[in-house]
């Protein structure tokens, strides 16, 4: 594939996607790679597409884990604040029931 063709594919892809929704730089690069992979053939094409899909699934899993950890941290802080404000003896005694 010539460099002019690559630039043309890239420009078409960017123009087409900007109308639909804004994309991050990583999403643009991934879409460009997908477009280039479609011009290939054979087993390598399927393998590369599978690796991209797996990477996207892994990324989604990491984002979900991050949200879960953040939620648990907020709930923990809320519990400590609740204990500190509504149970005056919380920090004075070592045995307490909530």
GULUMBA-183317 format. One line per 8 residues: number of its first residue (from 0); their letters; for each residue x, y, z of C-alpha. Coordinates in Angstrom, 2 decimals, always signed. Example, Ala and Ser with C-alpha at 12.3 -4.5 7.8 and 13.67 -1.06 7.14 Angstrom:
BEGIN
0> AS> +12.30,-4.50,+7.80  +13.67,-1.06,+7.14
END
This chain:
BEGIN
0> XXXXXXXX> +0.00,+0.00,+0.00  +1.44,+3.34,-0.98  +1.85,+6.22,+1.42  -0.68,+8.32,-0.51  -3.29,+5.58,-0.13  -2.60,+5.35,+3.62  -3.05,+9.12,+3.99  -6.27,+8.98,+1.97
8> XXXXXXXX> -7.69,+6.17,+4.11  -6.69,+8.04,+7.28  -8.36,+11.28,+6.13  -11.56,+9.51,+5.08  -11.71,+7.69,+8.38  -11.21,+10.84,+10.44  -13.77,+12.86,+8.47  -16.34,+10.08,+8.66
16> XXXXXXXX> -15.89,+9.53,+12.42  -15.89,+13.21,+13.42  -19.43,+13.56,+12.11  -20.67,+10.61,+14.19  -18.93,+11.23,+17.52  -15.71,+12.69,+18.86  -12.90,+10.15,+19.20  -9.81,+10.11,+21.36
24> XXXXXXXX> -6.40,+9.89,+19.76  -6.12,+6.21,+20.73  -9.52,+5.43,+19.21  -8.51,+7.16,+15.97  -5.30,+5.17,+15.80  -7.12,+1.90,+16.49  -9.69,+2.64,+13.80  -6.88,+3.45,+11.38
32> XXXXXXXX> -5.12,+0.17,+12.18  -8.37,-1.73,+11.68  -8.79,-0.10,+8.28  -5.26,-1.02,+7.26  -5.72,-4.59,+8.50  -8.83,-4.96,+6.34  -6.66,-4.41,+3.26  -4.51,-7.38,+4.24
40> XXXXXXXX> -5.40,-11.00,+3.78  -4.88,-14.35,+5.37  -4.33,-15.68,+8.81  -2.33,-12.68,+10.03  -5.34,-10.42,+9.47  -7.59,-12.55,+11.67  -4.90,-12.79,+14.33  -4.40,-9.01,+14.43
48> XXXXXXXX> -8.13,-8.36,+14.60  -8.42,-10.82,+17.47  -5.58,-9.14,+19.34  -7.21,-5.72,+18.94  -10.54,-7.06,+20.23  -8.81,-8.70,+23.20  -6.98,-5.46,+24.03  -10.26,-3.52,+23.93
56> XXXXXXXX> -11.93,-6.08,+26.22  -8.98,-5.88,+28.61  -9.18,-2.09,+28.62  -12.89,-2.20,+29.44  -12.21,-4.66,+32.26  -9.54,-2.36,+33.72  -11.89,+0.64,+33.59  -14.61,-1.35,+35.38
64> XXXXXXXX> -12.15,-2.47,+38.05  -11.03,+1.14,+38.52  -14.62,+2.28,+39.00  -15.26,-0.53,+41.48  -12.18,+0.34,+43.53  -13.15,+4.02,+43.48  -16.66,+3.21,+44.64  -15.36,+1.03,+47.47
72> XXXXXXXX> -12.93,+3.78,+48.54  -15.75,+6.34,+48.64  -17.98,+3.99,+50.62  -15.13,+3.34,+53.06  -14.62,+7.07,+53.57  -18.34,+7.56,+54.08  -18.35,+4.80,+56.71  -15.43,+6.32,+58.60
80> XXXXXXXX> -17.01,+9.79,+58.47  -20.30,+8.34,+59.68  -18.53,+6.67,+62.59  -16.54,+9.79,+63.48  -19.53,+12.14,+63.42  -22.40,+10.06,+64.76  -20.53,+7.87,+67.25  -18.60,+10.26,+69.52
88> XXXXXXXX> -16.76,+7.46,+71.35  -15.47,+5.95,+68.10  -11.89,+7.21,+68.43  -11.77,+7.10,+72.25  -12.45,+3.40,+72.85  -11.03,+0.33,+71.21  -14.27,-1.68,+71.43  -17.23,-0.33,+69.55
96> XX> -20.19,-1.68,+67.65  -21.68,+0.06,+64.65
END
